[in-house]
Amino acid sequence: NINIQNDDISSIQILHTDNSIQVVNLPIHSSIECFDILGKEWLLHRNIQSRDINISTEQFPHGVYYLVISHNGTIHNSHPFCIIK
C-alpha cells in the first residue's frame, strides 16, 4: 500500500494483488495510465468519475509496469509494480 499526501489530493491508496490493482480516494476527473518498462501503454482511463477504481491485470504479460495517476494535467504518482506468472 502507498499513501500519498499533498495539497491537491488528500490521500490516494494503491493496493496491488495478484490479479488487480485497486486505487482508492482518487479525485474526480483523474486519469490513470499504465506503461511497461519500454513505454508501451497497456491501459488508459481518463476523466474517472469515481473515487475508487479496480483495474484487472490478468491480461498483462509478466514484467515490470508503472501506474501513472494524474489530475488536472499534473502527475501525482508513478507507482511501479511487477506481474509474475
Backbone as a printed PyTorch tensor [residue, N CA C, xyz], in Angstrom:
tensor([[[  0.8350,  -1.1880,   0.0000],
         [  0.0000,   0.0000,   0.0000],
         [  0.8720,   1.2410,   0.0000]],

        [[  0.4450,   2.2410,  -0.7500],
         [  1.1540,   3.5160,  -0.7890],
         [  0.1450,   4.5990,  -0.4530]],

        [[  0.4600,   5.4620,   0.4820],
         [ -0.3820,   6.6130,   0.7940],
         [  0.3580,   7.8580,   0.3560]],

        [[ -0.3490,   8.7540,  -0.3230],
         [  0.2520,   9.9790,  -0.8330],
         [ -0.4830,  11.1550,  -0.2180]],

        [[  0.2440,  12.1150,   0.3110],
         [ -0.3450,  13.3200,   0.8650],
         [  0.1980,  14.5130,   0.0860]],

        [[ -0.6750,  15.3640,  -0.3960],
         [ -0.2310,  16.6330,  -0.9850],
         [ -1.3910,  17.6120,  -0.9900]],

        [[ -1.1680,  18.8180,  -1.5010],
         [ -2.1800,  19.8690,  -1.4250],
         [ -3.4340,  19.5570,  -2.2350]],

        [[ -3.2920,  18.8830,  -3.3860],
         [ -4.4320,  18.6400,  -4.2480],
         [ -5.1490,  17.3300,  -3.9600]],

        [[ -4.4580,  16.3690,  -3.4040],
         [ -5.0320,  15.0590,  -3.1510],
         [ -4.8190,  14.7480,  -1.6810]],

        [[ -5.8990,  14.5410,  -0.9570],
         [ -5.7590,  14.2950,   0.4730],
         [ -5.1330,  12.9370,   0.7450]],

        [[ -5.5270,  11.9040,   0.0040],
         [ -4.9410,  10.5840,   0.2170],
         [ -5.3450,   9.6490,  -0.9150]],

        [[ -4.3530,   9.1330,  -1.6410],
         [ -4.5950,   8.0900,  -2.6350],
         [ -3.9750,   6.8240,  -2.0720]],

        [[ -4.7050,   5.7190,  -2.1590],
         [ -4.1750,   4.4460,  -1.7130],
         [ -4.1680,   3.4830,  -2.8900]],

        [[ -3.0870,   2.7110,  -3.0150],
         [ -2.9420,   1.7430,  -4.0950],
         [ -2.6710,   0.3860,  -3.4690]],

        [[ -3.4910,  -0.6070,  -3.8240],
         [ -3.3030,  -1.9630,  -3.3380],
         [ -3.1450,  -2.8770,  -4.5430]],

        [[ -2.0120,  -3.5570,  -4.6190],
         [ -1.7220,  -4.4560,  -5.7370],
         [ -1.8640,  -5.8880,  -5.2400]],

        [[ -2.7480,  -6.6720,  -5.8680],
         [ -2.8710,  -8.0930,  -5.5790],
         [ -2.3700,  -8.8640,  -6.7960]],

        [[ -2.5110, -10.1740,  -6.7810],
         [ -2.0150, -10.9830,  -7.8920],
         [ -2.6820, -10.6520,  -9.2220]],

        [[ -3.9730, -10.3090,  -9.2210],
         [ -4.7100, -10.1100, -10.4690],
         [ -5.3110,  -8.7280, -10.6400]],

        [[ -5.0410,  -7.8120,  -9.7150],
         [ -5.6610,  -6.4930,  -9.8460],
         [ -4.8980,  -5.4370,  -9.0560]],

        [[ -5.2200,  -4.2020,  -9.3980],
         [ -4.7440,  -3.0440,  -8.6520],
         [ -5.9760,  -2.2470,  -8.2710]],

        [[ -6.1060,  -1.9390,  -7.0030],
         [ -7.2180,  -1.1150,  -6.5360],
         [ -6.6640,   0.2390,  -6.1290]],

        [[ -7.2500,   1.3020,  -6.6970],
         [ -6.8600,   2.6710,  -6.3650],
         [ -8.0660,   3.3290,  -5.7080]],

        [[ -7.8820,   3.8650,  -4.5070],
         [ -8.9820,   4.4900,  -3.7820],
         [ -8.6240,   5.9230,  -3.4130]],

        [[ -9.6510,   6.7020,  -3.1580],
         [ -9.5290,   8.1140,  -2.7790],
         [ -8.9960,   8.9890,  -3.9070]],

        [[ -9.3420,   8.6340,  -5.1480],
         [ -8.9670,   9.4640,  -6.2880],
         [ -9.8160,  10.7310,  -6.3220]],

        [[ -9.2590,  11.8450,  -6.7520],
         [-10.1070,  12.9950,  -7.0300],
         [-10.9450,  12.6880,  -8.2860]],

        [[-12.1550,  13.1810,  -8.3370],
         [-12.9970,  13.0170,  -9.5190],
         [-12.2810,  13.6660, -10.7110]],

        [[-12.4070,  13.0660, -11.8890],
         [-11.7940,  13.5160, -13.1420],
         [-10.2960,  13.2150, -13.2230]],

        [[ -9.8080,  12.2730, -12.4200],
         [ -8.4120,  11.8490, -12.5270],
         [ -8.2240,  10.9640, -13.7490]],

        [[ -6.9660,  10.7510, -14.1070],
         [ -6.6120,   9.8200, -15.1800],
         [ -5.6250,   8.8020, -14.6420]],

        [[ -5.7380,   7.5780, -15.1420],
         [ -4.8010,   6.5190, -14.7920],
         [ -4.3010,   5.8930, -16.0840]],

        [[ -2.9790,   5.7850, -16.1920],
         [ -2.3570,   5.1290, -17.3340],
         [ -1.3970,   4.0740, -16.8050]],

        [[ -1.1800,   3.0400, -17.5970],
         [ -0.2350,   2.0070, -17.2200],
         [  0.6820,   1.7260, -18.4030]],

        [[  1.9920,   1.7650, -18.1290],
         [  3.0120,   1.5440, -19.1460],
         [  3.9400,   0.4230, -18.7070]],

        [[  4.4800,  -0.3290, -19.6830],
         [  5.5410,  -1.2620, -19.3330],
         [  6.8760,  -0.5040, -19.3250]],

        [[  7.9550,  -1.2000, -18.9960],
         [  9.2430,  -0.5010, -18.8480],
         [  9.8090,  -0.0020, -20.1770]],

        [[  9.2450,  -0.4800, -21.3040],
         [  9.6720,   0.0150, -22.6080],
         [  8.8150,   1.1810, -23.0930]],

        [[  7.8130,   1.5810, -22.2890],
         [  6.9730,   2.7170, -22.6450],
         [  5.6850,   2.3710, -23.3650]],

        [[  5.4190,   1.0760, -23.5880],
         [  4.1670,   0.6780, -24.2430],
         [  3.0020,   0.8760, -23.2720]],

        [[  1.9640,   1.5520, -23.7460],
         [  0.7890,   1.7870, -22.9190],
         [ -0.0900,   0.5420, -22.9010]],

        [[ -0.4580,   0.1000, -21.6810],
         [ -1.2930,  -1.0880, -21.5320],
         [ -2.7240,  -0.7460, -21.1460]],

        [[ -2.9470,   0.4200, -20.5780],
         [ -4.3120,   0.8370, -20.2960],
         [ -4.3570,   2.3350, -20.0840]],

        [[ -5.5320,   2.8870, -20.3150],
         [ -5.7570,   4.3190, -20.1290],
         [ -7.1920,   4.5200, -19.6730]],

        [[ -7.3570,   5.1620, -18.5360],
         [ -8.6710,   5.5830, -18.0360],
         [ -8.5850,   7.0860, -17.8240]],

        [[ -9.3780,   7.8320, -18.5630],
         [ -9.3850,   9.3000, -18.4160],
         [-10.7070,   9.7460, -17.8180]],

        [[-10.6530,  10.8910, -17.1620],
         [-11.8440,  11.5240, -16.6270],
         [-12.6550,  10.5470, -15.7720]],

        [[-11.9870,   9.8800, -14.8440],
         [-12.6300,   8.8850, -13.9770],
         [-13.6530,   9.5810, -13.0940]],

        [[-14.8620,   9.0610, -13.1030],
         [-15.9770,   9.6850, -12.3850],
         [-16.2020,   9.0970, -10.9970]],

        [[-15.3090,   8.2280, -10.5720],
         [-15.4620,   7.5540,  -9.2810],
         [-14.2440,   7.8410,  -8.4180]],

        [[-14.3960,   7.7290,  -7.1170],
         [-13.2780,   7.9140,  -6.1990],
         [-12.4370,   6.6470,  -6.0810]],

        [[-12.9950,   5.5070,  -6.4920],
         [-12.3020,   4.2220,  -6.4050],
         [-12.3590,   3.5230,  -7.7530]],

        [[-11.2970,   2.7840,  -8.0860],
         [-11.2840,   2.0200,  -9.3300],
         [-10.4960,   0.7390,  -9.0980]],

        [[-10.9950,  -0.3430,  -9.6630],
         [-10.3110,  -1.6240,  -9.6050],
         [ -9.8740,  -1.9840, -11.0180]],

        [[ -8.5830,  -2.2240, -11.2120],
         [ -8.0220,  -2.4820, -12.5300],
         [ -7.5380,  -3.9310, -12.5810]],

        [[ -8.0820,  -4.7060, -13.5000],
         [ -7.6400,  -6.0850, -13.6830],
         [ -6.2940,  -6.0980, -14.3930]],

        [[ -5.3650,  -6.9060, -13.8950],
         [ -4.0640,  -7.0480, -14.5350],
         [ -3.9010,  -8.4340, -15.1580]],

        [[ -4.9870,  -9.1790, -15.2720],
         [ -4.9200, -10.5380, -15.8190],
         [ -4.4290, -10.5670, -17.2660]],

        [[ -4.7350,  -9.5300, -18.0630],
         [ -4.3370,  -9.5180, -19.4730],
         [ -2.8900,  -9.0800, -19.6690]],

        [[ -2.2140,  -8.6240, -18.6250],
         [ -0.8290,  -8.1760, -18.7340],
         [  0.1010,  -9.3870, -18.7130]],

        [[  1.0780,  -9.4500, -19.6240],
         [  2.0930, -10.4940, -19.5070],
         [  3.0260, -10.1850, -18.3300]],

        [[  3.8300, -11.1630, -17.9350],
         [  4.7420, -10.9140, -16.8250],
         [  5.7050,  -9.7820, -17.2060]],

        [[  6.1100,  -9.0110, -16.2030],
         [  7.0200,  -7.9030, -16.4500],
         [  6.8620,  -6.7990, -15.4200]],

        [[  7.5420,  -5.6990, -15.6640],
         [  7.5190,  -4.5290, -14.7780],
         [  6.7000,  -3.4350, -15.4500]],

        [[  5.8180,  -2.8010, -14.6690],
         [  4.9080,  -1.7730, -15.1760],
         [  4.9210,  -0.5610, -14.2520]],

        [[  4.4060,   0.5490, -14.7750],
         [  4.2490,   1.7640, -13.9880],
         [  2.8120,   2.2390, -14.1150]],

        [[  2.1650,   2.4520, -12.9790],
         [  0.8290,   3.0120, -12.9300],
         [  0.9860,   4.5090, -12.6800]],

        [[  0.5000,   5.3330, -13.6030],
         [  0.6670,   6.7830, -13.5050],
         [ -0.6920,   7.4120, -13.2320]],

        [[ -0.7950,   8.1540, -12.1380],
         [ -2.0380,   8.8190, -11.7400],
         [ -1.8490,  10.3220, -11.9170]],

        [[ -2.7650,  10.9390, -12.6770],
         [ -2.6880,  12.3920, -12.8740],
         [ -4.0530,  13.0260, -12.6400]],

        [[ -4.0070,  14.3140, -12.3310],
         [ -5.2240,  15.0950, -12.0970],
         [ -4.9480,  16.5260, -12.5210]],

        [[ -5.8290,  17.0920, -13.3310],
         [ -5.6700,  18.4620, -13.8430],
         [ -4.3250,  18.6660, -14.5370]],

        [[ -3.8690,  17.6520, -15.2750],
         [ -2.6360,  17.7710, -16.0350],
         [ -1.3570,  17.6000, -15.2420]],

        [[ -1.4560,  17.3000, -13.9430],
         [ -0.2860,  17.1210, -13.0960],
         [ -0.1840,  15.6600, -12.6720]],

        [[  0.9860,  15.0670, -12.8620],
         [  1.2000,  13.6920, -12.3980],
         [  1.3880,  13.7220, -10.8910]],

        [[  0.5720,  12.9220, -10.1950],
         [  0.6460,  12.8750,  -8.7400],
         [  1.3470,  11.6340,  -8.2290]],

        [[  1.4590,  10.6080,  -9.0680],
         [  2.0910,   9.3820,  -8.6170],
         [  2.4970,   8.5420,  -9.8140]],

        [[  3.6370,   7.8930,  -9.6980],
         [  4.0590,   6.8780, -10.6530],
         [  4.4390,   5.6640,  -9.8130]],

        [[  3.5800,   4.6750,  -9.8090],
         [  3.7220,   3.5210,  -8.9330],
         [  4.2040,   2.3080,  -9.7230]],

        [[  5.4270,   1.7960,  -9.4660],
         [  5.8920,   0.6060, -10.1690],
         [  5.2460,  -0.6480,  -9.5750]],

        [[  5.0140,  -1.6390, -10.4200],
         [  4.5590,  -2.9370,  -9.9290],
         [  5.0330,  -4.0230, -10.8880]],

        [[  5.0390,  -5.2480, -10.4040],
         [  5.5460,  -6.3810, -11.1570],
         [  4.4440,  -7.4140, -11.3310]],

        [[  4.3920,  -8.0430, -12.5070],
         [  3.4950,  -9.1540, -12.7510],
         [  4.3780, -10.3900, -12.9510]],

        [[  4.1630, -11.3990, -12.1340],
         [  4.9000, -12.6540, -12.2680],
         [  3.8910, -13.7590, -12.4910]],

        [[  4.0490, -14.4750, -13.5990],
         [  3.1150, -15.5690, -13.9140],
         [  3.8640, -16.8590, -14.0440]]])
